[in-house]
Amino acid sequence: MNSNHLLLEEPMRMASILEPSKPTFFPAMTKIVGTLGPKSRTVEIISGCLKAGMSVARFDFSWGDTEFHQETLENLKRAVKSTKKLCAIMLDTGGPELQVVNRTEHPISLEEDTKVVLTPDQDKQATSNLLPINFHGLSKAVKKGDTIFIGQYLFTGNETTSVWLEVDELSGEDVVCLIKNSATLSGPLYTLHVSQIRIDMPTLTDKDKEVISTWGVRNNIDFLSLSYTRHAEDVRQARDFLSKLGDLNQTQILAKIENIEGLTHFDEILQEADGIILSRGNLGIDLPPEKVFLFQKAAVYKCNMVGKPAVVTRVVDSMTDNLRPTRAEATDVANAVLDGSDAIILGAETLRGLYPVETVSTVGKICAEAEKVFNQDLYFKKTVKYVGEPMTHLESIASSAVRAAIKVKASAIICFTSSGRAARLIAKYRPTMPVISVVIPRLKTNQLRWTFSGAFEARQSLIVRGLFPMLADPRHPAESKNSTNESVLKVALDHGKASGVIKPHDRVVVCQKLGDASVVKILELED
């Protein structure tokens, strides 16, 4: 029964598996990113998602206009206010995504073993024999025998709205294809993916830049999900673009790995990006099916070791139309947690799914169960070994805080931070208890006005596993001159008590700066 990555005690009572899970204030340590769209944009539904455990809202700009997304965001703000749950904002770029354009929105039936022409002439109407696409260079990029995949929004490969095509001949800018399976395409847009072929389009398109510099700036986005990241240079260019947009110089870039090209340059991309999103929908088409799990495990491990968030997509596709996930999907969510993922993105499941709140809740429950058997001891040793010696001052403090918290069975770790770096380092060692990150705002000026920093740092930790932020009163400095910063610590402890994490007689590990020194101390609470 014993497994390296599982913490299963022998002999394991099977009856214990049936014991009901206890509801908690933090549904799971693993974070859930919900994509907001047509079926999840009312204040009521968004509030339900926040209560169920969603901590990041994703706005996918590969469809929908800025007005639509702005209305949804205004509803999100109202939901955050009413539920008192913090939520970060992620802007997902369209990127060099190829799309089939169906202006009539009538369903298109494609028959197996017949032919269909892909044409860049978007003025033509989509039919069973002709599909207009948004790219003029397809005929130059593909050759006879290449595989093209078309699916609605995101693909599973088993739904009746997905179709495989094989390139049969090239005719000027048109590409004639043989249809490999019968399918019905319904809706205005379908994504087109050419397997293992480089598409010569910029990663950050002009449309993306316009959206970021208008909608992104207006709403102070916390994360930019950079679709189809293929090289480290893509991330550098995006960062350079953000650096010129005021407060967006603080926006974190999550590189979305979607194809073989991104996989090949993974190490350099990880070095440049603030985190990684494994886009398993597109990767599942570019990679042979038997290799997908291997890339996931290797990529998540690399992210874990450098302390950058690893986010996994496409977990419970069937919940788009069903109230329960399949057995394979439930196991897949648990395995993503056991692999070390920080967060899980729900795409079509919340965007156009029938059960957005139930999906967030179900995924949260599966994550919480998997976390109970995550082998933290083995993980901790691996991480310490990877970091090596001599450790940096901050790394040493972070690992010591986690070790102390585990040894004394602390119910929480409280970390005072202004940049968020110390708290993220503690979370990197995957403590079994929540890390309450007390973000102390810093006063800054641009010579014209005073502003407080801290809100970005607090919201950006909402994608890190086990990290739960709270914004402190700016009158409390992060670096205390006296031995205890009693008032702000009391606020943090009260927050922990109110959320049910900290109880009387519990032990709590506190990590803070005192002057030039960093201190880890253990508090034993009274009644």
C-alpha positions in Angstrom: 0.0 0.0 0.0 2.9 2.4 0.8 3.9 4.7 -2.0 6.7 7.4 -2.0 4.3 10.2 -2.8 1.5 9.1 -0.5 1.3 9.2 3.2 -0.8 6.1 3.9 -0.4 4.6 7.4 -0.4 0.9 7.8 -2.6 -0.9 8.5 -5.1 1.5 6.7 -8.7 1.1 7.8 -10.8 1.1 4.6 -13.7 2.4 6.8 -11.7 5.6 7.4 -12.0 6.4 3.7 -15.8 6.7 4.2 -15.5 9.2 7.0 -17.1 12.5 5.8 -14.8 15.4 5.0 -15.1 18.3 7.5 -15.9 21.7 5.9 -13.3 24.3 6.6 -12.9 28.1 6.0 -10.1 27.3 3.4 -11.7 24.5 1.3 -8.3 23.4 0.2 -4.6 24.5 0.2 -4.5 24.0 -3.6 -6.0 27.1 -5.3 -8.8 27.1 -7.9 -8.9 29.5 -10.9 -12.4 29.9 -12.4 -12.9 31.2 -15.9 -15.8 33.7 -15.8 -18.2 33.8 -18.8 -21.8 33.4 -20.0 -22.8 30.9 -17.3 -20.8 32.4 -14.5 -21.1 36.2 -14.6 -24.0 37.0 -12.2 -23.1 38.3 -8.7 -25.0 35.3 -7.3 -23.0 32.7 -9.2 -19.7 34.4 -8.7 -20.4 34.7 -4.9 -21.1 31.0 -4.9 -17.8 30.2 -6.7 -15.9 32.4 -4.2 -17.5 30.7 -1.2 -16.8 27.3 -2.8 -13.1 28.1 -3.0 -12.3 30.1 -6.2 -9.5 32.5 -5.4 -8.5 33.7 -8.9 -10.9 34.8 -11.7 -9.7 34.3 -15.2 -10.9 36.5 -18.1 -10.3 34.8 -21.4 -9.8 37.3 -24.2 -9.7 34.7 -27.0 -13.5 35.5 -27.2 -15.8 38.2 -26.0 -15.3 42.0 -26.1 -14.0 44.3 -23.4 -17.5 45.5 -22.5 -18.7 42.0 -21.8 -15.7 41.2 -19.6 -16.0 44.6 -17.8 -19.6 43.9 -16.8 -18.5 40.5 -15.5 -15.6 42.1 -13.5 -18.0 44.7 -12.0 -20.1 41.8 -10.8 -17.0 40.1 -9.4 -16.2 43.2 -7.4 -19.7 43.2 -5.9 -19.4 39.5 -5.1 -16.0 40.0 -3.4 -17.5 42.8 -1.3 -20.5 40.8 -0.2 -18.6 37.5 0.5 -15.5 39.2 2.0 -13.3 36.8 0.0 -10.2 38.1 -1.8 -10.0 37.3 -5.5 -7.2 38.0 -8.0 -7.7 38.9 -11.6 -6.1 37.0 -14.5 -6.2 38.2 -18.1 -5.7 35.4 -20.5 -4.4 36.6 -23.9 -5.8 35.3 -27.2 -2.2 34.9 -28.5 -1.5 33.4 -31.9 -4.6 31.3 -31.7 -6.0 30.0 -35.0 -9.8 30.1 -35.2 -12.6 29.0 -37.5 -15.0 31.8 -38.1 -18.7 31.0 -38.3 -20.6 34.3 -38.5 -24.0 32.7 -39.0 -23.5 30.6 -35.9 -25.6 27.8 -37.5 -24.3 24.3 -36.7 -22.0 22.8 -39.3 -22.0 19.0 -39.9 -18.8 17.4 -41.1 -18.9 13.9 -42.5 -16.1 11.4 -42.1 -14.1 10.6 -45.3 -15.4 13.7 -47.1 -13.3 16.8 -47.9 -13.4 20.3 -46.4 -11.5 23.5 -47.5 -9.9 25.8 -44.9 -9.7 29.3 -46.4 -8.3 32.6 -45.1 -11.2 34.5 -46.9 -13.3 35.4 -43.9 -16.0 37.0 -46.1 -17.1 33.5 -47.2 -19.8 31.7 -45.3 -18.9 28.6 -43.2 -20.4 25.4 -44.7 -19.9 21.6 -44.5 -17.3 22.0 -47.3 -15.7 25.3 -46.5 -14.4 26.8 -43.2 -13.1 30.4 -43.1 -10.1 30.8 -40.7 -8.4 33.9 -39.2 -4.9 33.2 -40.7 -3.4 33.8 -44.1 -0.2 31.7 -43.7 -1.7 28.2 -43.1 -0.9 26.9 -46.6 2.7 27.9 -46.1 3.0 26.2 -42.7 1.5 22.8 -43.4 2.2 20.0 -45.9 0.3 17.0 -47.1 -0.3 14.4 -44.3 -0.2 16.9 -41.5 -2.9 16.7 -38.7 -5.2 19.6 -38.0 -7.6 19.6 -35.0 -10.7 21.7 -34.6 -12.7 22.0 -31.4 -15.1 24.4 -29.6 -13.2 26.6 -27.1 -11.1 23.9 -25.5 -11.0 20.3 -26.7 -11.3 16.9 -25.0 -11.0 15.0 -28.2 -14.1 12.8 -27.4 -16.9 15.2 -27.8 -19.0 15.5 -30.9 -17.9 19.1 -31.4 -14.2 18.1 -32.1 -12.9 17.0 -35.5 -9.6 15.6 -36.8 -8.5 16.7 -40.3 -5.6 15.4 -42.5 -4.1 17.8 -45.0 -4.8 16.4 -48.5 -3.6 19.2 -50.8 -2.6 22.8 -50.9 -4.4 25.2 -53.3 -3.0 28.7 -53.2 -3.9 30.1 -49.7 -6.5 27.3 -49.3 -5.8 24.0 -47.5 -7.9 21.0 -48.6 -8.4 18.4 -45.8 -9.8 14.9 -45.4 -12.3 14.7 -42.5 -11.2 11.8 -40.2 -14.3 11.7 -37.9 -17.9 12.9 -38.2 -18.7 15.9 -36.0 -21.0 18.9 -35.6 -19.4 22.3 -35.0 -21.9 24.6 -33.1 -21.3 28.2 -32.0 -19.5 31.2 -33.5 -15.9 30.2 -32.9 -13.8 27.1 -32.8 -10.1 26.8 -32.1 -7.9 25.3 -34.8 -4.7 23.5 -33.7 -2.0 22.3 -36.2 0.0 19.5 -34.5 3.7 20.1 -34.1 3.8 23.0 -36.6 5.2 26.4 -35.9 2.7 29.2 -36.7 4.5 32.4 -37.6 2.5 34.9 -35.5 3.6 37.1 -32.5 2.9 35.6 -29.1 1.6 39.0 -27.9 -0.6 40.2 -30.8 -1.7 43.7 -31.5 -5.2 42.9 -30.2 -3.7 41.5 -27.0 -1.6 44.7 -26.5 -4.7 46.8 -27.0 -6.7 44.8 -24.4 -3.9 44.9 -21.9 -3.3 48.7 -22.3 -7.0 49.5 -21.9 -8.9 46.8 -20.0 -5.8 45.5 -18.2 -4.6 49.0 -17.0 -8.1 50.1 -16.0 -8.5 47.0 -13.8 -5.0 46.6 -12.4 -4.7 42.9 -13.5 -2.7 40.7 -11.1 -1.7 38.0 -13.6 -1.1 37.9 -17.3 -1.6 34.5 -18.7 0.6 34.5 -21.8 -1.0 32.1 -24.3 1.2 30.0 -26.6 4.5 31.0 -24.9 7.2 29.4 -27.1 10.5 31.1 -26.0 11.9 33.0 -23.0 12.0 36.0 -25.3 8.2 36.0 -25.4 8.1 36.5 -21.6 10.8 39.2 -21.8 8.8 41.1 -24.5 5.6 40.9 -22.5 7.4 42.1 -19.4 8.9 45.0 -21.3 5.4 45.9 -22.6 3.9 45.8 -19.1 6.7 47.8 -17.6 5.5 50.9 -19.5 1.9 50.6 -18.3 2.1 52.2 -14.8 1.1 49.8 -12.1 1.1 46.9 -14.5 4.9 46.7 -13.9 3.8 44.7 -10.9 1.7 42.2 -12.8 3.0 38.7 -12.8 3.4 36.8 -16.0 2.3 33.1 -16.1 3.7 31.4 -19.2 1.2 29.1 -20.8 2.9 26.1 -22.3 0.7 24.8 -25.1 2.9 23.1 -27.7 6.1 21.2 -28.4 8.0 24.5 -29.0 7.2 25.7 -25.5 8.1 22.3 -24.0 11.5 22.3 -25.8 12.4 25.7 -24.2 10.7 25.0 -20.9 13.8 25.6 -18.7 14.5 29.1 -20.1 10.8 30.1 -20.0 10.6 29.0 -16.3 13.6 31.2 -15.5 11.9 34.3 -17.0 8.3 33.7 -16.0 6.6 34.2 -12.6 4.8 30.9 -13.0 3.7 28.2 -15.5 0.3 27.1 -16.8 0.3 23.7 -18.3 -2.3 23.9 -21.1 -3.1 20.2 -21.3 -5.8 20.7 -24.0 -3.4 21.8 -26.7 -0.5 19.8 -25.3 -2.6 16.7 -25.4 -2.8 17.2 -29.2 0.8 18.1 -29.8 2.1 15.2 -27.6 1.4 11.5 -27.9 -1.2 10.7 -25.2 1.3 8.4 -23.4 3.7 11.3 -22.9 1.3 13.9 -21.4 1.6 12.7 -17.8 5.4 12.6 -18.0 5.6 16.2 -19.1 3.2 17.2 -16.3 5.2 15.5 -13.6 8.5 16.9 -14.9 7.2 20.5 -15.4 5.5 20.6 -12.0 8.6 19.3 -10.2 10.8 22.0 -11.9 8.3 24.7 -10.8 8.2 23.4 -7.3 11.9 23.3 -6.9 12.3 27.0 -7.9 9.2 28.0 -5.9 7.1 29.3 -8.8 3.4 28.4 -9.2 2.6 25.4 -11.4 -1.0 25.6 -12.7 -2.8 22.7 -14.4 -5.7 23.0 -16.8 -8.4 20.7 -18.2 -9.3 18.5 -15.2 -13.1 17.9 -15.1 -14.3 18.5 -18.7 -17.3 16.3 -18.2 -18.6 18.6 -15.5 -19.4 21.1 -18.3 -22.6 19.2 -18.7 -22.7 16.8 -15.7 -23.0 17.2 -12.0 -20.3 14.7 -11.2 -16.8 14.2 -12.7 -15.8 10.8 -14.2 -13.6 8.5 -12.1 -10.6 9.3 -14.3 -11.1 13.0 -13.8 -11.5 12.8 -10.0 -8.2 10.7 -9.9 -6.6 13.2 -12.3 -7.3 16.2 -9.9 -5.9 14.2 -7.0 -2.8 13.3 -9.0 -2.2 16.9 -10.0 -2.2 17.7 -6.2 0.1 14.8 -5.4 2.4 15.9 -8.2 2.7 19.3 -6.4 0.5 21.6 -8.5 -0.3 25.0 -6.9 -3.6 25.6 -8.6 -6.1 24.2 -11.0 -7.8 26.2 -13.8 -11.4 25.5 -14.6 -12.1 26.6 -18.2 -15.2 25.5 -20.1 -16.5 23.9 -16.8 -17.2 27.3 -15.3 -17.3 29.5 -18.4 -20.1 27.7 -20.3 -20.8 24.8 -17.9 -24.2 24.1 -16.3 -22.8 23.7 -12.8 -20.0 26.3 -12.2 -20.4 26.5 -8.3 -20.7 22.7 -7.9 -17.6 22.2 -10.1 -15.5 24.6 -7.9 -16.8 22.8 -4.8 -16.1 19.3 -6.1 -12.6 20.1 -7.3 -11.9 21.7 -3.9 -13.0 18.6 -2.0 -10.9 16.3 -4.1 -7.8 18.6 -3.6 -8.4 18.7 0.2 -8.5 14.8 0.3 -5.4 14.5 -1.8 -3.5 17.0 0.4 -4.2 14.8 3.5 -2.0 12.0 2.0 0.6 14.3 0.3 4.0 13.1 1.6 5.3 16.4 2.9 8.3 14.8 4.6 9.7 13.4 1.4 8.9 16.6 -0.5 10.7 18.8 2.2 13.8 16.6 2.0 13.8 16.8 -1.8 13.5 20.6 -1.8 16.2 21.1 0.8 18.5 18.8 -1.2 17.7 20.7 -4.4 18.4 24.1 -2.8 21.8 22.8 -1.5 24.2 24.6 0.8 25.0 27.2 1.7 21.4 28.4 1.7 20.5 32.1 1.4 19.5 33.8 4.6 15.8 34.0 3.6 15.7 30.4 2.3 17.2 29.1 5.6 14.6 31.1 7.7 11.7 29.8 5.5 12.7 26.1 5.7 13.3 26.4 9.4 9.9 28.0 10.0 8.2 25.0 8.2 10.3 22.4 10.0 9.5 24.0 13.4 5.8 24.2 12.5 5.7 20.5 11.6 7.7 19.4 14.7 5.5 21.3 17.2 2.3 20.5 15.2 1.4 24.2 14.8 -2.0 25.0 13.4 -0.7 27.8 11.2 2.4 29.8 10.2 2.0 33.6 10.3 4.5 35.4 8.1 4.9 39.2 8.0 6.0 40.4 4.6 6.0 43.5 2.4 7.0 42.0 -0.9 5.4 38.6 -0.4 8.7 36.9 -1.1 9.2 35.5 2.4 5.7 34.0 2.5 6.1 32.4 -1.0 9.4 30.9 0.1 7.7 29.3 3.2 4.9 28.0 0.9 7.5 26.5 -1.4 8.3 23.9 1.4 4.7 22.9 1.3 3.9 23.0 5.1 0.9 20.9 6.1 -0.8 23.9 7.8 -2.0 27.1 6.2 0.5 30.0 5.9 -1.2 33.3 6.8 0.7 35.9 4.9 0.3 39.3 6.6 1.2 41.8 3.8 2.3 45.1 5.3 1.7 48.0 2.8 4.6 50.3 2.0 4.3 54.0 1.3 5.7 55.0 -2.1 5.5 58.2 -4.2 6.0 59.2 -7.8 6.6 62.8 -6.8 3.0 63.7 -7.5 1.1 61.6 -5.1 1.5 59.0 -2.3 0.2 55.5 -2.7 0.4 52.3 -0.7 1.8 49.1 -2.2 0.7 45.7 -0.9 -2.7 45.0 -2.6 -0.9 43.4 -5.7 1.4 41.3 -3.4 -1.6 40.1 -1.4 -3.7 39.1 -4.4 -0.8 37.4 -6.2 -0.3 34.9 -3.4 -3.9 33.7 -4.1 -2.4 31.3 -6.7 0.2 29.8 -4.4 -0.7 26.6 -2.7 -1.2 26.9 1.1 -0.8 30.7 1.1 -3.7 32.8 2.5 -3.1 36.6 2.4 -4.4 39.4 4.6 -3.6 43.1 4.2 -2.4 44.7 7.4 -2.9 48.3 8.6 -0.2 50.4 6.8 0.7 51.9 10.2 2.3 48.7 11.2 5.8 48.3 9.7 6.9 44.9 8.4 10.3 45.3 10.2 9.5 45.9 13.8 12.0 47.6 16.0 10.7 46.2 19.3 10.7 42.5 20.1 7.0 41.9 19.2 4.7 43.8 16.9 1.8 42.9 19.2 -1.0 44.8 17.6 -0.6 43.5 14.0 0.1 39.9 15.3 -3.2 40.1 17.3 -5.0 41.1 14.1 -3.5 38.1 12.3 -4.3 35.7 15.2 -7.9 37.0 15.3 -8.1 36.4 11.5 -6.9 32.9 12.0 -9.4 32.3 14.9 -12.3 33.8 12.9 -11.6 31.5 10.0 -11.4 28.4 12.3 -7.7 27.7 11.6 -6.5 28.7 15.0 -8.1 27.5 18.3 -7.3 28.0 22.0 -4.1 26.2 23.2 -2.9 25.8 19.6 0.7 26.5 18.7 1.5 29.0 16.0 4.8 29.7 14.3 5.5 33.4 13.5 8.1 34.5 11.0 9.0 38.2 11.0 11.9 40.7 10.7 13.1 42.5 13.8 15.5 45.2 12.7 18.1 43.6 10.6 17.4 40.1 11.9 14.8 37.6 10.8 13.1 35.7 13.6 11.1 32.4 13.8 9.2 32.1 17.1 6.7 29.6 18.4 3.7 30.9 20.3 1.5 28.8 22.5 -2.0 30.4 22.7 -4.1 30.7 25.8 -7.8 30.6 26.0 
